[in-house]
């Protein structure tokens, strides 16, 4: 892990450190475009072929039904079942609290405006497989979708080597009442949900994190279907001062690094001595991790930055716009107002990112690659549309009429003006038909 001094960095170097660019991005884009076209043109046939090519599996069908999921779910260890249930309850509680009924507003006498929420009817959830199984992502996406009231929830996740799914995902499906899991991964899953195939229904919005192929596919299909956000390789930025614990911070950085070789784990500290201690702790903890090879590559591509004070640390953090921001300091309260760009924030020395990843209740599907500057993480709202309503009374028509007529005339839109003029005239004459 390289170490930089923030005050010595040029503006261009800071932008480079925050860019998350990877050399083969163009190659990924070309491959994803080809995959999408294949699924769009050949439907299920392409999906079976990609399962054979990418997953080395000859699938007999593209999904597991409710009975198969129940059978697989029975094999889950009791302790894992209990952990999933606890996480589900916390996630459900937090996301249910986001349902709000907005008040009606009288913008002027007789003119009433308001908004009402409606669920997106058909949504697609992508649950990554790859080098790790992620039942937590299943809970994070399906729970708010159910709370929002989405009528059709399509779940895609890569198959295991036996052509099935694992007991953890199967148990989540049973717990949540999801009756099918489609055994499709990668860019081809995104394409299937975006365009529909003989087996996979087309959806209106696609949710879920994934690797660069999944993220690129989501951005490619936006002209056809909505997406939650460009959620690519995961990342964490830890701000630490002299009140932080080096072993805690090292564990947080490694927790991020073990996601994948393209993950980023950034340390920003006010103390050079702390950075040295944290890096030593990383070496010690890394050696015993089952996924140490993956984590080591991610750490090698990450860096630490020495800053003069916490204000400078926040300046860099807001430019980086991290998916996960950990404030490893006893002084976190004064930093909260300074946070402008971040997906999810973890406050203090006893709050690891993994708490939010699994069970605190907040959602772990978050914007990466700097998109926290413009996107929020997944929430119940992400599965809802807001529809505006307005109603004019007789008094309201009189009060707003002249304003609308004047503006419509200014824009040269006579029919718009007439829509008011005719009603006002009818009102004055007492004839409503």
N, C-alpha and C positions, 0 to 999 in steps of 0.2 A: 504494500500500500504506500503510495507516494505521499509526501507531506509538503504542503505549500503554505507560505505566509500570505495571508489575504492582502495585506497592505502593499505587498510587492507584485501582486497580480495586475496585469493590464486589463482593460475592459474587454479586449478581444479574447484574452485567456480565460476570463471568467465566463464569457459566453460559450467558449469551447468546453469548459468543464461542466456547464449546465446543459449541453446539447444532447447528450445521450446518443449521438450518432454512432452507427455501426457500419463497418466497411461494406458488408454485403447486402445492404438494404435494397439496392436496385435489383439484385438477383432474387431476393425474397418477393419483391413486388411482381416480377415477371412470373415466378412460379405460382403465386397466388392468383394472378389474372388467368393463367391457364387452368387452374383447378376450378375456379368459378365458372368459366366457360364450359368446362366439361360437365359439371353438375347441372348447369342451366340447360344444356343441350341434351344430355343423356340421362338425367334423373337418377333413379335407383341403380341403374347399371353402372354409372360412374361411381356411386357410393360403394357398391360391392367391390369394384376394381381398386378403389383407393384403400379400402380395408385390407385388401390383399397386399397392396404395394407398401403402405405405410405401417400397418399394424401386423402384417404377416399372418392374417387370419382369413380363412374362407368362411365368411358368414353365411348362414342359411336364411336368416331374416335380419332386418335392420333394427329390431326393437325387442325389448323384453316386456311382456304384459304383466298385469297385476298379480296373477297367480305365481308366475316365475319370480317376481320381485319378493313376494311374501315368503316363498321357499328359501331364497337366498338370504333374506333378512333374518331368518330363524338362526342362522349360524353366527350372528354377531355376538361377541363376548359381552357379558352382563355389564362390566364396568364401562365399556364403550357405549352401550345402549343408554346407560344412565347419564353419561357425559353429554351425549347428543341431546337427550331430553332436557337437561339443565340449560345447555346453550340455546336450544330452541325456545324455551320459556323466556329467557332474557332477551333474545332477539325479537320475539313476538311482543313482549311488553314495551320495548323501546319503540318499535315501529308502529304499534297500535296508537301510541301517544301522538303520532304525527298526523292522524286523521283530524282535520279541523273543518268546522262549518263556518263559512265566512258570513259576516253581517251584510245586510242590504244597506246601500248607501244612497242617500238622497242628495245628488250632486247639485240640484237646484230645486226649488219647490215644484213638486209634481213630476220630477224626473228621477226614477228609481233604477239603480244599477247594482248588479251583484254577480258573483261567480259561483258555480257549482262544479264539483268534481265528478268525473265519470271514468271508470276503469278502462284501460286499453284492453280490448276484447281478446286479442290473440298475441301472446308474448312468447319469445323463445329464450331459453336459458342455456347457456353453455357452461358446462362443468368440466374444467380441465382434468386430464388424466396424466399422460406423460410419465414423468419420473416420480410423481406423488399423487396419491388419491386425495380428493378434497371434499369430504362431506360437509365441511364448514361452508364452502361456497354454495353448495346446494341449499343449505339452510338460509344463507344470507340473501339469496335471490328468490327462492320460492316463497319464503315466509311473507315478505312485503307484497309479493304478487297476489297471494291468497287474501291478505288483509285488504288490499285495494279492491279485490273482487273481480280479477281477470277471469274471464270465462274459459279460456283455453290456454293451458300452459304446456308448452313443448320443451322437453328436456333432452339435451344431447350431451353425451359423454363418451370418450373413446372406450372401446372394448378392452377387456383384459386378454391375456394370452389364451384363456379358455373360451373366448367368445362371449363372455358374460360381463356383468359388472360386479364390483366388490360388495361385501355384506354391509358396509357402512353407507354407501349410496343407496343400496336397496332398502335399508332400514329408514333412511331419511324419506324415501319415496312413500313407504308405508305410513310413516308418522304424519306426513304432510298430505296424504291422500292423492299422490301423483300415481296414475295407473300405467304409465309407460315411460321407459327410458330408451331413447334411440341411441344405438351403439355406433355413434359417428363422432369423429374428432376432427380437430384442425380446421383449416380453411374450408374444407368440404362441408363441415357441419354448418358453418355460417352461411354458405351458399345454399344449402338445402333449406334452411329456415327462411332465407330471404326470397327464394324463388319457388319453393315448394317442389316436391317430387311425387311419384306415385304413392309413396309411403309417408312422407313427411309433409305435414300441412304447412302452408305459407303463413308467416306471422307478420305482425305490424311493427314490432320492435324487438330487437335482439339485445340481450344482456349477458354479461359475464366476462371475466378476465381470460387471458390466454397468452401464448407465446407470440412472437412477432408475426407468424403466419396468420394466427387468429385475429390479431389486432389489425393487420393490413387488410385482411378480408372484410372486417367490419367497416373500415373506412371506404373500401371499394364498393360496397353494396348500399351506401347511404342514399343513392339516387332511387333506390327501390324500397328501402325499409329504414325505419329509424333505429338508432343504436343508443345505448346508455352513455358511452364515452369511449375514447380510444384508450383502453386499459391494457397496456402491454407488460413487459418485464417489470417485476416489482422492485421497489426502492425504499430506502429509509435514510433520513438525515437525523443524526443525533447531535444536539447542542449540549455540551458538557462544560461545567466549570469546576473549580476546586472542591465543590460540595458533592460532586458525583462520585460514584463507585466504579473504578476501572473494570472490575469483573462483571458488573451489571451491564455496563456499556458494551464490553466485548461480546457478551452473550446476545445483546440486542443486534449488534452488527452481524454476527454469525447467523442469527435466526433469519435475517433477511437474505444473507448470502447463500444459504442452503436451498433457497427456492430454485435457483438456476444459475448457470454460468454467466448469464447476461443480466443478473440482478446487480443493483448498486447499493453499497453500504457506505455512507458518507459520515465522517466524524468532523465536527466543527467544535474547537475547544479554545478556551482562553488560556490554557496552560500547556506549554511544550512538554513539561514533565508528565502531565496527565496523558497526553497523546502517546508518549513512550510506554507508559504503564499499560495503557489500553491495548497497544499493539502486542506487547508481551503476553497479555492475557489472551488475546486472540490466538496466538501461537499455541499456548497451553491448552485452550479449550478445543481448538480445531483438531488436534491430534486424535481425540477420542470420538469425534463425530462420525456416524455411519455414512454421512454424505460429505465427508471431508474433501473429496476431490472436486466436487461441484462447488462447495463453499470456498475452497482455496482459489479457484479460478475467478470467482466473483470478487473476492477480496483483492486479488492481484489487479483487477481492473477498477478498483475503487480508490479512494484517497482520503486524506485528512487535511484539514485547513486550520492553521493557527490564526486566531484573531486577537485583537487588543481587549475587547470587552464583549458583553452579551448583545449590546446594540449592534455592533458590527456583525456578530454572528447572525442576528435576525435579518440584517441587510442581505447577507449572502443567501440565507434560507429563502427569503421571499423571491429572490431572483431564480433560485433553483426550483422552487415550487414543488416540494417533495410530496410523494404519495403519503408517506408516513413521516411525521415529525415528532421526535421524542425530545422533550425538554428535561434533560438529566441534570437538574439543579433544584436546590431548595428555594430558589428565587423565581420559580416559574410564574407566579402570579403577575409580576410586573411585566413579563414578556407577552402575556396573552393579548393585550391590546395592540401589540406590534405585529401580530401574525396577520398577514394579508393573503398569502398563497400557501395552502396546504390541504391535503385530502382529509387526513384524520390526525389529531394531535393527542399525545400521551404525556401527561403532566406529572413530573416528579420522579424521584428515584425508585419508587415501588410500582410504577405503571409501565410494564413492558408492552411492546407492540403486540405480542402474542395474545394478550388479554383481549384486545379488540379483534384480532384475527379469528378468535374462536368463540368467546362466550360473554364478553361484557354486555353486549347488546347492540353496539354500533355496527354499521355495515363495513365489511372489509373489501367490498368492490369499489375501488377508488381510482381517480384519474392519475395517470403516470406521465412520464416524459415531459413534464412541465405543463400539462394540461390542467393542473390544479389552479392555474391562473384564470381559467374560464369555466371549468366544470366542477360540479359537486359530486360526491360519492352517491352510490345508489341509496335510495330511500323509498318510503311508501309513495311519495310524490312522483317518483320516476315511473311508476306504473299507472299514473293517473293523468287525465287531460283536464284542463280547466276551461269550462265553457262559460262565456259571459252572457248575461241577460240584461235587458232593459225594458222598462215600461213607462209610457207617458200617459198621464191623466189629462183631462181637459186643460187644467191649469198648467201642466207641464208642457203641453203642445204650445200654448200661448207664450210661455216663458222662453222656450228654446227656439221657437219657429223662426224669428227674425235672424237669429245668429246663423242657423243652418242655411237659410235662403241667401244671406249675404255671402257666406263662404262658398256655396255652390255656384253662385253667379260669378264670383271671382275666379273660380277654376273653369268656368265655361261649361258647366255640367247642368244644363237646363232641366233635364228630367229629374235630377236630384232635387233641384229647387221646387219643381212642380209637386213632388211627393209631399212636401210640406204645405205648399200654397193651396193645393186642392183640399187637404184636410182642414186647414184653417178656414177656408171658404165654406166648407160643409158645416163646420162647427158654428160659424156665424149665421148660416141660413137655417140651422136646426135640422138639416137633412143629412142623415148618416149613410144613406145608400144611393 
